[in-house]
């Protein structure tokens, strides 16, 4: 009987601790949807303004070091014709 009470108290304590720390607002949370939306808007602005350096600045180091990166950015700028609304 005493073991059951200790086990029950331990489980309740563990549950309370995990619930209190699971969704803390003190920890910064970055939403992938929000970040994706920000990056999409930034890419569209760069495409609209023919800003190849802006697009290149958003790429990772591995992609930047690819020999075809500059050509692909120029092709994307040529493909994109118009204004963003």
C-alpha positions as CSV (number, residue, x, y, z in Angstrom):
1,X,0.0,0.0,0.0
2,X,2.8,2.4,0.9
3,X,4.6,1.5,-2.4
4,X,1.5,2.4,-4.4
5,X,1.2,5.8,-2.7
6,X,4.9,6.6,-3.3
7,X,4.5,5.5,-6.9
8,X,1.3,7.5,-7.4
9,X,2.9,10.6,-5.8
10,X,6.0,10.2,-7.9
11,X,4.0,9.9,-11.1
12,X,1.8,12.9,-10.3
13,X,5.0,14.9,-9.5
14,X,6.6,13.8,-12.7
15,X,3.4,14.7,-14.7
16,X,3.3,18.2,-13.0
17,X,6.9,18.9,-13.8
18,X,6.6,17.8,-17.4
19,X,3.4,19.9,-17.9
20,X,4.9,23.0,-16.3
21,X,8.1,23.0,-18.4
22,X,6.7,21.7,-21.7
23,X,5.2,24.9,-23.1
24,X,7.1,27.6,-21.3
25,X,7.0,31.1,-22.9
26,X,10.5,31.8,-21.5
27,X,12.0,29.6,-24.2
28,X,12.1,31.1,-27.6
29,X,10.2,29.1,-30.2
30,X,10.7,29.6,-33.9
31,X,7.7,28.6,-36.0
32,X,8.9,27.0,-39.3
33,X,5.8,28.4,-41.0
34,X,6.6,31.9,-39.8
35,X,10.2,31.6,-40.8
36,X,9.3,30.1,-44.2
37,X,6.8,33.0,-44.8
38,X,9.5,35.6,-43.9
39,X,12.1,34.0,-46.2
40,X,9.5,33.7,-49.1
41,X,8.7,37.4,-48.9
42,X,12.4,38.2,-48.8
43,X,13.1,36.0,-51.9
44,X,10.2,37.6,-53.7
45,X,11.5,41.1,-53.0
46,X,15.0,40.1,-54.2
47,X,13.5,38.6,-57.4
48,X,11.4,41.7,-58.0
49,X,14.4,44.0,-57.6
50,X,16.9,41.8,-59.5
51,X,19.0,41.5,-56.3
52,X,21.2,38.5,-57.0
53,X,23.4,39.3,-54.0
54,X,20.4,39.3,-51.7
55,X,19.3,35.8,-52.9
56,X,22.9,34.6,-52.6
57,X,23.1,35.9,-49.0
58,X,20.2,33.6,-48.0
59,X,22.0,30.4,-49.2
60,X,24.0,28.1,-47.1
61,X,27.8,27.9,-47.5
62,X,27.6,24.5,-49.3
63,X,25.1,25.9,-51.9
64,X,27.1,29.1,-52.3
65,X,30.3,27.0,-53.1
66,X,28.5,25.2,-56.0
67,X,29.9,26.3,-59.4
68,X,26.4,26.6,-60.9
69,X,24.9,28.8,-58.1
70,X,25.4,32.1,-59.9
71,X,24.0,30.8,-63.2
72,X,20.9,29.4,-61.4
73,X,20.3,32.7,-59.7
74,X,20.6,34.6,-63.0
75,X,18.2,32.2,-64.6
76,X,15.7,32.7,-61.8
77,X,16.0,36.4,-62.1
78,X,15.4,36.2,-65.9
79,X,12.5,33.8,-65.4
80,X,10.8,36.0,-62.8
81,X,9.0,38.8,-64.7
82,X,6.6,41.1,-63.0
83,X,5.8,42.8,-59.8
84,X,4.8,41.2,-56.5
85,X,1.4,42.2,-55.2
